[in-house]
Amino acid sequence: MQTDPRVDAYIARQADFARPILEHLRALVHAACPDGVETLKWGMPYFTYRGILLAGMSAFRTHAAFGFWRGSQIVGEGGAQGEGMGQFGRLRSVEDLPPQAELEAMVRKAMELAESGVRPPRATKPKAPLAVPQDMRAALDANAAAAATFDGFPPGAQRDYVDWIGGAKRDETRTKRLALAVEWLAEGKRRHWKYENC
């Protein structure tokens, strides 16, 4: 594996308990993935294979961490989620890691995923349905052109107007924003129309 002197420097400046963990993990990944490359990303050592991130390790004041970039595809949904960064929880010694053969198998699985080109599933959280305030809906319904424009906008453009009106702290400000929103919508304008051609 191609080494990076910055990783040597990173390991050297860590606490006494962390250095053996990081050195063990580094040697293990090197052995299981001889064609990989180590680098520093986000200030921490990472291992890549064919340009794709495999795993990363880090050290903190009281623990170290190791995790696979596609952790759920390699380790599963289990792991020590919520107990530190990565899939193996807060590491305080080499004994906190799974057996070497098991970890090497995980590295090889990460390599297979990188070779296959399969993208990791994206975890997207659906947004709550847009709740248009009653006074805004009434003002829109009173102006057919404004209502048609607003209802034709994608949810993000609608949310821009709803958030702007809902963010007013005083009633006078809300009333002014509502009138301005109806005017702009009647003209077919998005909330940030002034900045569209910048």
C-alpha positions as CSV (number, residue, x, y, z in Angstrom):
1,M,0.0,0.0,0.0
2,Q,1.2,3.5,-0.8
3,T,1.9,5.2,2.5
4,D,1.6,8.9,3.4
5,P,4.1,10.5,5.8
6,R,1.2,12.7,7.1
7,V,-0.4,9.5,8.5
8,D,2.9,8.8,10.3
9,A,2.9,12.2,11.8
10,Y,-0.8,11.9,12.8
11,I,-0.2,8.6,14.6
12,A,3.0,9.9,16.3
13,R,1.2,12.9,18.0
14,Q,-1.6,10.8,19.5
15,A,-1.9,9.6,23.1
16,D,-0.1,6.5,24.3
17,F,-3.2,4.3,24.3
18,A,-4.2,5.3,20.8
19,R,-0.9,4.8,18.9
20,P,-1.0,0.9,19.1
21,I,-4.7,0.9,17.9
22,L,-3.9,3.1,14.9
23,E,-0.8,1.2,14.0
24,H,-2.6,-2.1,14.3
25,L,-5.4,-0.8,12.0
26,R,-3.0,0.6,9.5
27,A,-1.1,-2.6,9.3
28,L,-4.3,-4.6,9.0
29,V,-5.7,-2.5,6.1
30,H,-2.3,-2.6,4.4
31,A,-2.2,-6.4,4.6
32,A,-5.8,-6.8,3.3
33,C,-5.6,-4.2,0.6
34,P,-2.0,-3.9,-0.7
35,D,-3.2,-1.9,-3.7
36,G,-4.8,0.8,-1.6
37,V,-3.6,4.3,-0.8
38,E,-3.6,6.0,2.5
39,T,-4.2,9.7,2.8
40,L,-5.4,12.4,5.2
41,K,-9.0,13.6,4.7
42,W,-10.8,15.9,7.1
43,G,-7.6,15.9,9.2
44,M,-7.8,12.1,9.8
45,P,-6.2,9.1,8.1
46,Y,-8.3,7.4,5.4
47,F,-7.7,4.5,3.1
48,T,-8.8,4.5,-0.5
49,Y,-8.9,1.8,-3.2
50,R,-9.1,2.7,-6.8
51,G,-10.0,6.3,-5.8
52,I,-12.9,5.3,-3.6
53,L,-12.9,5.7,0.2
54,L,-12.7,2.4,2.1
55,A,-12.2,3.3,5.7
56,G,-10.9,5.9,8.1
57,M,-9.5,6.0,11.6
58,S,-9.0,8.7,14.2
59,A,-8.0,9.3,17.7
60,F,-9.5,11.5,20.4
61,R,-8.6,12.4,23.9
62,T,-10.0,9.2,25.5
63,H,-10.7,6.8,22.6
64,A,-9.9,6.0,19.0
65,A,-12.3,5.1,16.2
66,F,-12.4,3.1,13.0
67,G,-15.1,2.9,10.4
68,F,-15.8,1.8,6.9
69,W,-17.1,4.4,4.5
70,R,-19.9,2.1,3.5
71,G,-20.4,0.8,7.0
72,S,-24.0,-0.4,6.7
73,Q,-23.1,-2.4,3.6
74,I,-20.1,-4.0,5.3
75,V,-20.8,-4.3,9.0
76,G,-24.6,-4.2,8.7
77,E,-27.0,-1.8,10.5
78,G,-25.7,-3.1,13.9
79,G,-22.3,-2.0,15.0
80,A,-21.7,0.3,17.9
81,Q,-23.8,3.1,16.4
82,G,-24.1,6.1,18.7
83,E,-21.1,5.1,20.7
84,G,-18.5,7.1,18.8
85,M,-17.5,7.5,15.3
86,G,-17.4,4.5,13.0
87,Q,-18.9,1.1,13.4
88,F,-16.8,-0.3,16.3
89,G,-17.6,2.2,19.1
90,R,-15.0,3.9,21.3
91,L,-11.8,2.0,21.0
92,R,-9.5,2.1,24.0
93,S,-7.3,-0.8,23.2
94,V,-6.6,-3.3,20.3
95,E,-8.8,-5.8,22.1
96,D,-11.9,-3.7,21.5
97,L,-11.6,-4.5,17.8
98,P,-13.1,-7.7,16.2
99,P,-10.6,-10.4,15.4
100,Q,-8.0,-9.7,12.7
101,A,-9.4,-12.2,10.2
102,E,-12.9,-10.8,10.6
103,L,-11.6,-7.2,10.1
104,E,-9.5,-8.3,7.0
105,A,-12.7,-9.9,5.5
106,M,-14.5,-6.6,6.0
107,V,-11.7,-4.7,4.2
108,R,-11.9,-7.2,1.3
109,K,-15.7,-6.7,1.2
110,A,-15.2,-2.9,1.1
111,M,-12.8,-3.5,-1.8
112,E,-15.4,-5.6,-3.7
113,L,-18.0,-2.9,-3.2
114,A,-15.5,-0.3,-4.6
115,E,-14.8,-2.6,-7.6
116,S,-18.5,-3.3,-8.3
117,G,-19.3,0.4,-8.7
118,V,-22.4,-0.1,-6.6
119,R,-23.3,3.2,-4.9
120,P,-24.3,3.2,-1.3
121,P,-27.9,3.8,-0.6
122,R,-28.7,7.4,0.3
123,A,-30.5,7.9,3.5
124,T,-32.9,10.7,2.9
125,K,-35.3,11.9,5.4
126,P,-38.6,13.0,3.9
127,K,-39.6,16.6,4.7
128,A,-42.8,17.3,6.5
129,P,-45.6,18.3,4.3
130,L,-45.8,22.1,3.7
131,A,-48.3,23.8,5.9
132,V,-49.5,27.1,4.4
133,P,-50.7,29.5,7.1
134,Q,-54.4,30.3,6.9
135,D,-54.0,34.0,6.3
136,M,-51.5,33.3,3.5
137,R,-53.9,30.8,1.8
138,A,-56.8,33.3,2.1
139,A,-54.6,36.1,0.5
140,L,-53.6,33.8,-2.3
141,D,-57.1,32.6,-2.9
142,A,-58.2,36.3,-3.2
143,N,-55.8,36.7,-6.2
144,A,-56.1,34.0,-8.8
145,A,-52.8,34.8,-10.5
146,A,-50.9,34.6,-7.3
147,A,-52.6,31.4,-6.2
148,A,-51.9,29.8,-9.6
149,T,-48.2,30.8,-9.4
150,F,-47.8,29.6,-5.9
151,D,-49.5,26.3,-6.5
152,G,-47.4,25.7,-9.6
153,F,-44.1,26.2,-7.8
154,P,-42.1,23.2,-6.5
155,P,-42.2,22.6,-2.7
156,G,-38.9,24.3,-2.2
157,A,-40.1,27.6,-3.8
158,Q,-43.3,27.4,-1.9
159,R,-41.4,26.8,1.4
160,D,-39.3,30.0,0.7
161,Y,-42.5,32.1,0.8
162,V,-44.0,30.3,3.8
163,D,-40.9,30.5,5.8
164,W,-40.4,34.2,5.0
165,I,-43.9,35.1,6.0
166,G,-43.9,32.8,9.1
167,G,-40.5,34.3,10.2
168,A,-42.0,37.7,10.8
169,K,-41.8,38.7,14.4
170,R,-44.4,41.5,14.4
171,D,-47.9,41.6,12.9
172,E,-47.1,44.7,10.8
173,T,-44.1,42.9,9.3
174,R,-46.1,39.8,8.5
175,T,-48.9,41.9,6.9
176,K,-46.3,43.7,4.7
177,R,-44.6,40.5,3.7
178,L,-47.9,38.9,2.9
179,A,-48.9,41.8,0.6
180,L,-45.5,41.8,-1.1
181,A,-45.7,38.0,-1.5
182,V,-49.1,38.2,-3.2
183,E,-47.8,41.0,-5.5
184,W,-44.7,39.0,-6.5
185,L,-46.6,35.8,-7.0
186,A,-49.1,37.6,-9.2
187,E,-46.2,38.6,-11.4
188,G,-44.9,35.0,-11.4
189,K,-41.8,35.7,-9.3
190,R,-40.1,33.4,-6.8
191,R,-39.2,34.6,-3.4
192,H,-35.6,35.4,-4.3
193,W,-36.3,36.6,-7.8
194,K,-33.9,39.5,-7.4
195,Y,-30.9,37.2,-7.2
196,E,-31.8,34.8,-10.1
197,N,-29.7,36.5,-12.7
198,C,-26.6,37.4,-10.5
